Amino acid sequence: MDKYQHRKGKAAVKIKTPDGQPLKNAKVEVKQTKHRFLFGCADFSVVPFVNNEFSDELREIVQMSFEKFVDLFNFATLPFYWGRFEPVRGKPDTQRLKNAAQWLKERGFVLKGHPLCWHTVTAPWLLELTNEQILDAQLGRIKREVSDFAGLIDMWDVINEVVIMPNFNKYDNGITRICRQYGRIGLVKMTFEAAKEANPKSILLINDYVVSDAYEILIEALLYAGVRFDVIGIQSHMHQGFWGVEKTQEVLERFSRFGIPLHFTEVTLISGKLMPPHIKDLNDYKPENWLSTPECEERQAMEAVLFYKMLFAHPLVEAITWWNFIDTFAWLGAPAGFVTKDGRIKPIYSALYNLIKKEWWTGTQELVTDQSGTLKVSGFMGEYEIAFKDKKASFTIDKPECTVEVTL
């Protein structure tokens, strides 16, 4: 049995000439150009890179890295942390983010914004407001960003890590204040309604690093309360070691019971010394120099392949996003990227490239149309290009069986 059969489809492609006649008994070339599945990555250095803010030396490494980035992925996450996006009230960093979004969009990426509501890296000026004013500012912020970026970014992590949000006590912040007052369910409901109102076509996620039954119970309560979201986001920062097969399957089983698409939104596996297991908050581990080593790089590649294979085999998983591509800009300084600080490509890149662009990719096919100008194409769901002599046309396989018409 093919465990990836649910990722594949068949298309009856009817080809016509410009004058509307069927292209009979003709040899054509068909090739896949893009996956339907979202293979993603977040590396927020794309924003200063696109806006020409790096020194020449660093830009050279980043330029090379993003050439690799574009060649492998079709999905990218961009940063909308409120405290950085709008450190001064009324002066959001909209244009820089639009420049980065446009650059990625032109290269065929589907984009997601992260996050719209979070108690960490939130706007410091919220503390000057009453809770009612904080809520108004938060909902207004959501409507502004989702509306301003509609058409460029139509997918959002609406609320992030809400399981611990009302209990967060590392420092005072406006979002924890309103979560305590209005409750988790009340705040989630209002944020999602604001985002959907701003862009009814948007795809909206709830996102959390908690993968215990606390997140599961919250989702159940939200659905019971009538809150609707399009995707369940699951973080998997494995700084303390690979989850392994058993835990990964257990997480998939528990969260798939809702029948809602799953996105693994923040995946990390380390190519260096693992974080000690006694650390409860990953932010508390601050080694002087967290190095990537050849031995650990091989481990990272092997574990990434196994993790991706398990996720790609599950029918409800629609996206996987790696968290940071270049170690220089990695979260917590962890060597979790595909590129070392000195610009060396790690084994994980070729390991995942062999999966995504070879094993899970439909190679070029030479096919012949029948008397009605039709041919049958089978392959992984996604976008395809068909070529006859010097003419080309595109079509999509987006379901197990479909019929499409193209004109060459």
N, C-alpha and C positions, 0 to 999 in steps of 0.2 A: 504493500500500500504506500502511495506517495504522501508523506506527511505534510507536503507543501501544496497539495492539490487545490486547497481553498485559495491559494495565491494565484492560481492560473485561470485562464479563460480561453474560449474559442470564438473567433469572429469570422462570419461570412462577409467578405469584403467585395462589394460590387463596384467595379471600376468603370468609369465613363470617360470618353474623350470630351474635349471642350464643346463639341457639337451635340453632345448628349447621347452618343452611340456607345454601346458596350465595347470595351477593349477585349476583343476575342482572341483566344489562343496566343496570348502574349507572355513572354518571360519577363517577370518583374523581380525586383529585389526588395525584401522586407527586413527591416531591422528595428529593434527596440531602441528608444531614445531616452526613456525615463520610467522609473518605477512608480506604481501607484502607492505602494507602501512608503511611508515617510521615514527615510533614513536620515537622521538629523544630527546636528552638532551645535553647541553654543560656544562661541569664542568671541567675547565682547570687544576684543581688540579690532574687530572689523570696523567698529565705529571710528576710532582715530585713524585707522588705515585708510578708509575711504575718504575721510576729511583731511588727509595729508598732514597729519600731526606728529608723525614719527621722525626721528633723526634718520639720516641716510643709511647708517649702519644697521639700525634696527629694522628699518623699512625693507631692506634687502631680504632679511630672514622672514619677515612677515609676508612679503610678496610671494616668495617661494612657497610658504606654508599655505597661503590661500589659493594658490594654483592647485595644490593637492586637495585642499578642502572642497573646492568647486568640482573637481574631478570625481570625488567619491560621494558627496552628499546631495540631497535634493530638498532639504528642510533645514531651516535655521531659526534659532531663538535669539531675539534681540532684547537688550536690557531696558527696563522701564522702572527701575527702583526709584521710588518717589523722591527720596532724599538726594539722589544724584541728578535725577531728571528735572526736578524743580526745587533746588536748594533755597532759592529766593522766591517767595510767593508771587505768582503772576508772570514768572520768567521761565517757562518750560524749555527744555532742550530739543524742541520739536524738529528743527531743520536738520541738525546733525543726524538724528535718528532717521529722518526721511531720506537723507542722502545714502545712508547705509542700506536702508530697506530697498531703495530703488536699485542700487548696485547689485544686491542679491537677487532681486526680482528679475532684472535683466538677464541674469544667468540661470533662470529657470527655477529658482527656489520658491517653495511654499514657506511662509513666514509666520512666526508666533511671537507675541509680545509677553514679557515676563517681568514682574507680576504687576497687577493693578492694585491689589490690596494686600499688604503684608506689614506685620508689626516690626520687622527689622529693616534697616536702611530706609526708614520712612522719613517724611519731611519733618525736620526739627521744629519748624514754626507752628506745627499743629498744637504744640503744648501751650501756646499762647491763647488758644481758643477754648470755648466751652464744648462739652460733648456734642451738643446739638450742632454747633458750628463745624466741629471736626467731621461729623457724619455728612453734612452738606458739602463740605470741601471734598471728602472722599468720593461721594457719588458724582459730584461735578467733575472731578478729575477723571473718573472712569468714562463718563460720557464724552468728555473732551478728547481723550486719547483714542478711544474706539472710533469716534466720528472722524477725527483728523486723519487717521491712518486707514480708514475704510478703503478697500481696493488694493492697498499695499499689504496691510496686515489685517487678516480676517480671522485670526485665531488668537486667543488670549488665555493665559493663566489668570483667571479673574481674582481668585483669593488663594493665598499661599499659606500652608501650615496652620490652618485654622484649629486643628485639634489642640495645640498648646497655646493658641493665641490669647485666650482670656487669663491663662495662668502664667504667662511669660513674666518673669520678675528680674531679669538681668539689668534692666534699666526701664525708666518710665517712657512711655510713648503713646501717641494719640490713638493708634489703632487698637492696642490692648484696652485702653480706656473705653472705647465705644463697643468693643466686643463684650466687655463685662456688663455694660449697661443694657445692650440690645440682645445679647445672647448670640451664640454661634449661629443658630438657625436663622434668627432675625437678620443678622448682618449678612450672612451668605445670600439669603433671599433678596435683600435690597441691592447688593452688589451685582448679582446676576441679572436682575430686572433692569438695572441701569445700563449694563453692557448690551443687553439684547435690544433695549429701546434705541440705543445709539446706532446699532448696526444689526438689524434683524437677521442678516445672512451670516453673522459671525458664528464661529465654532468656539464654545466656551468650556473651559476646564476648571475643575477644582483640583488642587495639587497638594500633596503632602509627603513628608519623609516618614511619617508614622505608618508602618504597615501592619501594625497589630490590630486586634479587634476594635480598638478605640476608633480608628478611622472607618472601619467597616460599620460600626454602630452609628457613627455620625452620618454616613452616607444613607443608611437605612432611615434614620430620623428625618433627614432632609427630603428624601423622596416621599415619605409619609406626610410631610408638611406641605407637599406640593411644589417644592423647589426643583427646578429642572436644569440640568446641565448636560452638555453633549458628550463629555469625555471625563473619565476618572484618570487623573494624573498620579503616577506612582514614582517617587524618587528612589534611587538605589545607589547612594554614595557608599561604595564598598572600600573605604579607606582602611578598615580594620580586617579586610579579607573578603574574598569571594563568597557570596551567599551559598553557593553550591546548588546542586540539582534539587535536593529535597526542599529547601526553603523557597527556591524560585517557583517550583511547582505548587507548593502550598499557597504562596501569595497569589499566583495566577488562579488557582481554584477558588479561593475565598472571594476575590474581587470580581471574578467573572460571573458570579451568581446573580448579579444585578442585570446582566444582559446589556451593559453599556460599554461602548468602546474603551479600550485601555491604551494609554500612552505611557511608556516608560520615559519620563520627562528629563531625568537628570542621572545619567549613568556615569560612574567613575570606577575604574580599577587601577590600582597603583603599580607603577613600574619601578618601585623602590622599596625601602623598608616599610613594612606595614605599621599603621598607627597602633599603639598598645591597646589591648582589649579593655583595660580598665577605664579608658577615657569615655565619659558619658556624652559630653557635648563635643563634637568634632572640632569646634572652634577653639577649644582649650588646648589643643596640641600645637605647639609652636617650636618645632626644631629649628636650629640655626640654619642648616642647609639640607634640604630634603632632596637627596640625589637619586637620579634614575641610574640603574645598573643593568648591564647586559643580561645577567641571569634573571633578574626580576622582570625585565622587558619581555623575555620569552614566556614567563609565567602570565604576564598581563595579556599577551596575544592569545595564548591558549585559553585562558578563562573567558576572554571577550568572545571568541568564536563559539564556545559552548553556550554562553549566555544568550547571544544573538540567535543561535539555532533554536533554543528553547522558546524564545519570544516569538520568532518568525513562524514557528510551528503552531502557535496558539491562534485560533481564528478571531478572537476579540482584540488582539493587539494590533494596532494600526500605525504605531510610530515608536521609534527608539531614538532618543537624543543623548549623545555623549556630551559630558560636561567639561568643556575646554579642550581645544585642539592643540594649543601651544603651551608648554610648561611655563614659559615666561609669565603668562597671564593666568595661570591656573588658580582655582579657588583654594585657599589656605596654603598656597605654595606647594601643593602636592604634585609629585611627578605623575600626573594622571593623563597627560596629553598624548598625542600622536607624534609630536615634534619636541625634541629636547630644547633646552634654553640656547644651545649653540647651533640650532638649526638642523640637527640630525634626525632623520625619519626613523621612528621605532618600528619593530617588527609588526606591531598591531596594525599598522596602516596596510601593509600588503596582505596580512591575514584577513582583514575585513574586506579589502578590495576584492580578494579572490572569492569571497562569499557574495557580496553585493553586486559586483560587476561581471562575475564569471559564472559561479555556480547558480546564482539566483537571477540570471540574466538570459534573455532569449537572443541567441546569436543570429547573425545575418542568414536569411533564408532566400534561396532562389526558387520561385514558384511560378506556375503557369496558370493563367486564367482559363476558364472553360468557355463554352459557346455563348454563355450569357454575360461574360466578362467578370465572372465571380471566382474568387479563390478562398480557400480556408486557411486561416492563420491561427496557430495555437501557441500560447506562451504565457509568461508571467504578466499579470495585469499591469497596465501602464500605457504609456504613449509610444506610438510606432510611426515610422516613416516608410513610405512605399515609393520606389523609384522605377521609372520606365524611360530609358534613354536619358534625355536631359531634363525630364519633368519629375517633380516630386509632390507628394501630398502626405498629409498626416491623418492618423486616426487613433482611436483609443479603444483598448480592451478593458472594460471596467466591470464586467460581470462574467459568470461562468459561460453563458451563451449570449451572443449578440450579433446583430446585423448592422453593417455600416456601409455608407455610400461615399465614394470619393471621386473627384474629377481630376484627371491629369492633364 
